Amino acid sequence: MRSDWEVVIGLETHAQLNTASKIFSGASTAFGAAPNEQACAVDIALPGVLPVLNHGAVERAIRFGLAIGAKIAPRSIFARKNYFYPDLPKGYQISQYELPVVQGGQITIQVGEGDKAYEKTINLTRAHLEEDAGKSLHEDFQGQSGIDLNRAGTPLLEIVTEPDMRSSAEAVAYARKLHALVQWINICDGNMQEGSFRCDANVSVRKKGAPEFGTRREIKNLNSFRFMQQAIDYEVQWQIETLEDGGTIQQATVLFDPDTGETRAMRSKEDAQDYRYFPDPDLLPLVIDADWVERVRGQMPELPEQLAQRLQNDYGLSAYDAAALTSSRDSAQYFLDAVAATSAAQAPKLIANWLMGELAARLNKEEKSIAASPVSAAQLAGLITRIADNTISNNIAKKVFEALWNGDGNSADEIIDKQGLKQVTDASAIEPIIDEVIANNAQNVAEYKAGKEKAFNALVGQVMKASKGKASPAQVNELLKKKLS
């Protein structure tokens, strides 16, 4: 992108609330049922039916508002948003417009890595409750389309940001942080493949320094972070090229095609007046008193930023390590459980290193979540304890970890005993090995005495190899230097 253009991005995210029933009916929200098995009279808009608000959906909205430091509206209104699609039986969607339940709030994100990393606060405009529509099916109907109303009435929290993001990287960082947060506070399962977490990106460009925003185009239903970045980058480039070629941008809703990596216009974008919002006469105003808010506050978990600060204060972890460990509730709980299972003084840092290093790499390779890790927190803690008390070296620990992962033993101690992996710390057992290595590596000895430090490392490697990795590296270093001097 040329440096004289500025990108402006705002995100609208639909988080499906994890209630057992729908927002205005008692029908199930479980995923995977056959078409229309979970659509009741309210969902299909039979004449005379009336909506009844789901108390659990409101509590989840309050929980989100508290997590982002927003205002919880003491009185909010449900409205009818009118539009006509086959998968919307009523001809309108029940949503909130002028008075949403959550107003304002902020989410702080970390963008980039290393020296180029920076922190930014994204301001939220609102979060409001609404019902989902059904789904059109276009396969296996002999050239016709079918309608599945299982999703109709599923409770959604639509979370809207200010146009604060200035790159696809910032948009993805925000989406990831929001995705982790709604799972952390247990209001949404975050399953993007099942449509539980869907993002729409409003993208425009303007010349740097221009006071007005450009005309925005909305990219709909981005259900992966990779696709979000690709879609925004393509859309930005397309808008800049269009404007530089003398064209104009028309406000529109666009779709992203992952196969081509391109966006394409679907329809002209509606404005709020096109939906003819008006208060729903079948629903009373939603009143949330201070006592209700405080009850929800009392049930809130420790938030990621609070826990990250505690990990730094209590365990001496760096800000980077603490942020990484609190990127998900599962990883944070795994760390805390592992720390609780060992009394070794240096265990917290060692556990953090292993969790973000060896364990994370293996989980990524096998596409497993930390909740599904074959190595439990208690098993990792047992391994760390044996590293801390010098029973095994780091290299041997990797062999023990591999055995734990493969289920070759129930604990590190069992594997160490069974495979004879205990570290040799007796100087009288290590010295003969060192003497033999010195005798057989005259050239490396001469190079070390001539000032080449790499030659010393080569000798250490030979000793470790001869001891089959069991010699204590610290003692090998100490004894070898003593003999060479």
C-alpha positions in Angstrom: 0.0 0.0 0.0 1.3 3.5 -0.8 2.2 5.6 2.2 -0.1 8.5 1.3 -3.2 6.5 1.9 -4.7 5.6 5.3 -6.9 2.6 6.0 -9.9 2.9 8.3 -11.5 -0.3 9.7 -14.4 -1.0 12.1 -15.6 -4.5 13.0 -19.0 -5.8 13.8 -18.9 -9.2 15.4 -21.8 -11.6 16.0 -21.1 -13.8 19.1 -23.6 -16.6 19.5 -24.5 -16.7 23.2 -24.1 -20.2 24.7 -27.6 -20.5 26.2 -29.4 -23.8 25.9 -32.5 -22.2 24.4 -33.2 -19.4 22.0 -33.5 -15.8 22.8 -37.3 -15.5 22.5 -38.4 -19.2 22.6 -37.7 -22.5 24.4 -36.3 -24.2 21.3 -32.9 -25.8 21.6 -29.8 -24.0 20.2 -27.7 -27.3 19.9 -25.7 -27.5 16.7 -26.0 -30.2 14.1 -29.7 -31.2 14.2 -31.5 -32.1 11.0 -33.1 -29.1 9.2 -36.0 -27.5 11.0 -36.0 -30.0 13.9 -35.3 -27.1 16.4 -37.7 -24.5 15.0 -40.8 -24.0 17.2 -44.0 -21.9 16.6 -42.2 -18.7 17.7 -39.2 -19.3 15.4 -41.3 -19.9 12.3 -43.6 -16.9 13.2 -47.0 -18.7 13.4 -49.8 -16.1 13.9 -50.6 -15.2 17.5 -47.3 -16.3 19.0 -45.4 -14.0 21.4 -41.7 -13.7 22.2 -40.4 -14.2 25.8 -36.9 -12.9 26.5 -34.3 -15.4 27.7 -32.9 -14.3 31.1 -29.6 -16.1 30.5 -28.9 -14.1 27.3 -29.3 -10.8 29.2 -26.9 -12.0 31.9 -24.3 -12.9 29.3 -24.6 -9.4 27.8 -24.1 -7.9 31.2 -21.1 -10.1 31.8 -19.5 -8.8 28.5 -20.3 -5.2 29.4 -18.5 -5.6 32.7 -15.5 -7.3 31.1 -14.9 -4.3 28.7 -15.7 -1.6 31.3 -18.8 -0.5 29.4 -22.0 1.1 30.7 -24.8 -1.3 31.3 -28.0 0.5 30.2 -30.6 0.5 33.1 -33.3 0.5 30.4 -33.0 -0.7 26.8 -35.4 -1.3 24.0 -36.0 -4.1 21.5 -36.8 -3.0 18.0 -38.0 -4.6 14.8 -35.4 -4.4 12.0 -37.5 -4.9 8.8 -36.1 -6.7 5.8 -37.4 -9.5 3.6 -35.4 -12.7 3.1 -36.7 -16.2 2.8 -34.9 -17.3 5.9 -36.6 -14.6 8.0 -40.2 -15.8 8.5 -41.5 -12.8 10.3 -40.2 -10.3 7.7 -38.3 -8.6 10.5 -35.5 -9.3 13.0 -35.8 -8.5 16.7 -32.7 -6.4 17.6 -31.8 -3.3 19.5 -31.2 0.1 17.9 -31.5 3.4 19.8 -31.0 1.9 23.3 -28.6 -1.1 23.3 -27.9 -3.0 26.5 -24.1 -2.4 26.5 -22.8 1.1 25.6 -19.1 2.0 25.1 -16.2 0.0 26.5 -12.7 -0.7 25.4 -10.4 -3.6 24.4 -6.6 -3.2 24.5 -4.7 -5.2 21.9 -1.1 -6.1 21.2 0.0 -5.8 17.6 3.1 -7.3 16.0 6.1 -8.9 17.7 9.6 -8.0 18.8 10.8 -4.4 18.5 7.9 -3.5 16.2 5.2 -4.6 18.7 2.9 -2.0 20.0 -0.2 -1.7 22.2 -3.5 0.0 21.1 -6.9 0.5 22.7 -9.9 -0.1 20.5 -13.1 1.7 21.5 -16.4 -0.1 21.3 -19.5 1.7 20.3 -22.1 -0.8 21.6 -23.1 -4.4 22.1 -26.7 -5.3 21.6 -28.8 -8.4 21.8 -30.6 -9.8 18.8 -31.9 -13.0 17.2 -30.2 -14.8 14.4 -32.0 -15.6 11.1 -32.4 -19.0 9.5 -30.2 -20.4 6.7 -30.8 -21.0 3.0 -29.6 -24.3 1.7 -28.8 -24.6 -2.0 -27.7 -28.2 -2.4 -29.6 -31.5 -3.0 -32.8 -29.8 -3.9 -32.9 -30.5 -7.6 -32.2 -26.9 -8.6 -34.3 -25.4 -5.8 -33.3 -23.9 -2.5 -34.4 -25.0 1.0 -34.8 -23.1 4.2 -33.4 -24.4 7.6 -34.9 -22.5 10.5 -32.9 -24.2 13.3 -30.7 -21.1 13.7 -33.7 -18.7 13.6 -34.0 -17.1 17.1 -30.5 -18.1 18.2 -29.3 -15.4 20.7 -26.6 -13.2 19.4 -24.6 -10.4 20.9 -23.6 -8.0 18.1 -20.4 -6.1 19.2 -19.6 -3.0 17.3 -16.3 -1.0 17.4 -15.5 2.5 16.5 -13.5 2.9 13.2 -10.3 2.8 15.2 -8.2 0.2 13.3 -5.7 1.3 10.7 -4.5 -2.1 9.3 -5.6 -5.6 8.7 -3.0 -6.6 11.4 -4.8 -4.5 14.0 -8.2 -5.9 12.9 -7.0 -9.4 13.3 -5.4 -8.7 16.7 -8.7 -7.2 17.9 -10.7 -10.1 16.6 -8.4 -12.6 18.3 -8.6 -10.7 21.6 -12.4 -10.5 21.4 -12.6 -14.2 20.5 -10.5 -15.2 23.5 -12.5 -12.8 25.8 -16.0 -14.2 25.0 -14.7 -17.7 25.7 -12.8 -16.6 28.8 -16.0 -15.1 30.4 -18.0 -18.1 29.1 -20.6 -16.4 27.1 -19.8 -17.9 23.7 -18.0 -21.1 22.6 -16.1 -19.3 19.9 -16.5 -22.1 17.3 -16.0 -20.2 14.0 -16.6 -23.3 11.9 -20.1 -23.6 13.3 -20.8 -19.9 13.0 -20.7 -19.1 16.7 -18.3 -16.2 16.1 -18.6 -14.2 12.8 -17.1 -10.9 11.9 -18.0 -8.2 9.4 -15.3 -5.7 8.5 -16.2 -2.1 7.4 -13.3 -0.9 5.3 -12.6 2.4 3.7 -9.5 4.4 2.7 -8.7 8.1 2.7 -5.7 10.3 1.9 -3.5 10.8 5.0 -4.6 13.9 6.8 -8.1 14.0 5.3 -10.7 15.0 7.9 -13.5 12.9 6.5 -13.7 9.1 6.2 -13.9 7.5 2.8 -16.9 5.5 1.6 -17.0 2.1 3.4 -17.7 -1.3 2.0 -18.7 -4.1 4.4 -17.1 -7.5 4.1 -19.6 -10.0 5.5 -19.3 -13.2 7.5 -15.5 -13.6 7.9 -15.2 -16.9 9.8 -11.4 -17.2 10.1 -8.7 -14.8 11.1 -6.6 -15.8 8.0 -9.5 -15.0 5.7 -10.1 -11.7 7.5 -6.6 -10.5 6.9 -6.7 -11.6 3.2 -10.1 -10.0 2.6 -9.1 -6.7 4.2 -5.8 -6.5 2.4 -7.4 -7.2 -1.0 -10.3 -4.7 -0.4 -7.9 -2.0 0.7 -5.8 -2.5 -2.5 -8.9 -2.5 -4.7 -10.3 0.7 -3.2 -6.9 2.5 -3.6 -6.5 1.4 -7.2 -10.1 2.3 -8.0 -9.7 5.8 -6.6 -6.3 6.4 -8.2 -7.8 5.4 -11.5 -10.4 8.1 -11.2 -13.3 5.9 -10.1 -15.5 6.2 -7.0 -16.4 3.8 -4.2 -20.1 2.9 -3.8 -21.3 1.8 -0.4 -21.9 -1.9 -0.6 -22.0 -5.3 1.1 -19.3 -7.5 -0.3 -18.3 -11.2 0.1 -14.8 -12.7 0.3 -14.0 -15.7 -2.0 -11.2 -17.7 -0.3 -10.5 -19.6 -3.5 -9.7 -16.4 -5.5 -8.6 -14.3 -2.6 -10.9 -11.5 -3.9 -13.9 -9.6 -2.6 -17.0 -9.1 -4.8 -20.1 -6.9 -4.3 -23.2 -8.7 -3.2 -25.7 -5.7 -2.9 -25.8 -2.0 -2.2 -25.4 -1.4 1.5 -28.5 -0.4 3.4 -28.5 2.5 5.9 -30.4 2.4 9.2 -33.4 4.2 7.8 -33.8 1.5 5.1 -34.6 -1.0 7.9 -37.5 1.1 9.3 -36.6 0.4 12.9 -39.4 0.8 15.5 -39.9 -0.5 19.0 -41.3 -4.1 19.1 -44.8 -3.8 20.6 -44.6 -7.4 21.9 -41.7 -6.8 24.2 -41.5 -4.6 27.2 -38.4 -2.5 27.8 -35.5 -4.4 29.3 -34.8 -3.1 32.8 -31.5 -4.0 34.5 -31.2 -2.7 38.0 -28.0 -2.2 40.0 -28.6 -5.3 42.1 -28.7 -7.5 39.0 -25.5 -6.0 37.7 -23.7 -6.6 41.0 -24.9 -10.2 41.2 -23.4 -10.8 37.7 -20.2 -9.0 38.8 -19.8 -11.3 41.7 -19.9 -14.3 39.4 -17.2 -12.9 37.0 -13.9 -14.8 36.6 -10.6 -13.0 37.0 -10.1 -11.3 33.7 -7.0 -11.9 31.5 -5.3 -8.6 32.2 -5.8 -9.1 36.0 -4.5 -12.6 35.9 -1.5 -11.6 33.8 -0.6 -9.0 36.3 -0.9 -11.5 39.1 1.4 -14.0 37.3 4.0 -11.2 37.1 3.6 -10.3 40.7 3.4 -13.7 42.2 5.7 -15.8 40.0 8.1 -13.2 38.6 7.1 -13.9 35.0 7.8 -11.3 32.3 4.9 -9.3 30.8 5.4 -11.2 27.5 5.1 -14.6 29.2 2.1 -13.6 31.3 0.3 -12.3 28.3 1.0 -15.5 26.3 -0.2 -17.7 29.1 -3.4 -15.7 29.5 -4.2 -15.8 25.8 -6.8 -18.4 26.6 -8.5 -19.6 29.8 -7.5 -23.2 29.1 -3.8 -22.3 28.9 -3.9 -20.1 32.0 -5.6 -22.9 34.0 -3.1 -25.4 32.7 -0.3 -23.2 34.0 -1.9 -22.6 37.4 -2.7 -26.3 37.8 0.9 -27.2 37.0 2.4 -24.7 39.4 0.1 -25.9 42.1 1.4 -29.5 41.6 5.1 -28.7 42.4 6.9 -26.9 45.1 10.1 -26.3 43.2 11.2 -22.7 43.5 12.0 -22.2 39.8 9.0 -24.2 38.6 6.8 -21.3 37.4 9.3 -20.0 34.9 10.3 -23.5 33.8 6.6 -24.5 33.4 6.0 -21.3 31.4 8.9 -22.1 29.1 7.8 -25.6 28.5 4.1 -24.7 28.1 5.0 -22.0 25.4 7.8 -24.1 23.9 7.8 -27.9 23.8 4.1 -28.4 24.6 2.8 -25.6 22.3 4.9 -26.9 19.4 3.6 -30.5 19.8 0.0 -29.3 20.2 0.3 -27.2 17.0 1.9 -30.0 15.1 -0.9 -32.4 16.0 -3.6 -29.8 15.8 -4.7 -30.3 19.4 -6.0 -27.8 21.9 -4.3 -27.6 25.3 -7.5 -28.9 26.8 -6.9 -32.1 24.8 -3.2 -32.4 25.7 -2.0 -36.0 26.3 0.4 -34.6 28.9 -1.6 -33.3 31.9 -0.7 -30.3 34.0 0.3 -32.7 36.9 2.5 -34.8 34.6 4.3 -31.7 33.3 4.7 -30.5 36.9 6.4 -33.9 37.8 8.7 -33.5 34.8 9.6 -29.9 35.8 10.3 -31.0 39.4 12.9 -33.5 38.2 14.6 -30.9 36.0 14.7 -28.5 38.9 16.3 -31.0 41.4 18.8 -32.1 38.7 17.5 -35.6 38.5 17.5 -35.2 34.7 18.9 -32.7 32.2 16.9 -30.7 29.8 17.8 -33.0 26.9 16.7 -36.1 28.9 13.6 -34.2 29.9 12.6 -34.0 26.2 12.8 -37.8 26.0 10.7 -38.1 29.1 8.1 -35.6 27.7 8.0 -37.7 24.5 7.3 -40.8 26.5 4.5 -39.0 28.5 3.0 -37.8 25.3 2.9 -41.3 23.8 1.4 -42.8 27.0 4.5 -44.9 27.8 4.2 -44.1 31.5 1.9 -42.4 34.0 4.6 -40.0 35.5 8.0 -38.7 34.8 9.4 -40.6 37.8 8.0 -43.9 36.4 9.6 -43.3 33.0 12.9 -42.1 34.5 13.2 -45.3 36.6 11.9 -47.6 33.8 14.4 -46.3 31.2 17.3 -45.6 33.6 17.4 -41.9 32.7 18.6 -40.5 36.0 21.3 -37.9 35.6 24.8 -38.8 36.7 26.1 -36.3 39.2 28.9 -38.3 40.8 32.2 -36.7 39.8 34.0 -40.0 40.2 31.8 -41.5 37.4 32.1 -38.5 35.1 35.9 -37.9 35.4 37.0 -41.1 33.6 34.7 -40.2 30.6 36.3 -36.7 30.5 39.8 -38.2 30.6 39.0 -40.5 27.7 37.5 -37.6 25.6 40.5 -35.4 26.3 42.9 -38.2 25.2 40.9 -38.9 22.0 40.5 -35.2 21.0 43.9 -33.7 21.0 43.1 -31.2 18.3 40.1 -29.8 20.1 42.1 -29.6 23.3 44.9 -27.6 21.5 42.3 -25.3 19.8 40.6 -24.6 23.2 44.0 -23.7 24.8 44.6 -21.4 21.8 41.5 -19.5 22.8 38.8 -21.1 20.6 35.7 -21.4 22.8 33.9 -23.5 20.2 36.4 -26.2 20.7 35.4 -26.4 24.4 31.7 -26.9 23.4 32.8 -29.7 21.1 34.5 -31.4 23.9 31.4 -31.0 26.2 29.3 -32.5 23.4 31.7 -35.6 23.2 31.4 -36.1 26.9 27.6 -35.9 26.9 27.5 -38.3 23.9 29.8 -40.8 25.7 27.6 -40.6 28.8 24.5 -41.1 26.7 23.2 -37.8 27.8 23.1 -38.8 31.5 26.0 -36.7 32.8 25.1 -33.5 34.5 26.0 -30.7 32.0 26.9 -28.3 34.8 29.3 -30.8 36.3 30.8 -31.7 32.9 31.5 -28.0 32.3 33.1 -27.5 35.7 35.2 -30.7 35.7 36.3 -30.3 32.0 37.5 -26.7 32.6 39.3 -27.8 35.7 41.2 -30.6 33.9 42.0 -28.4 30.8 43.4 -25.7 33.0 
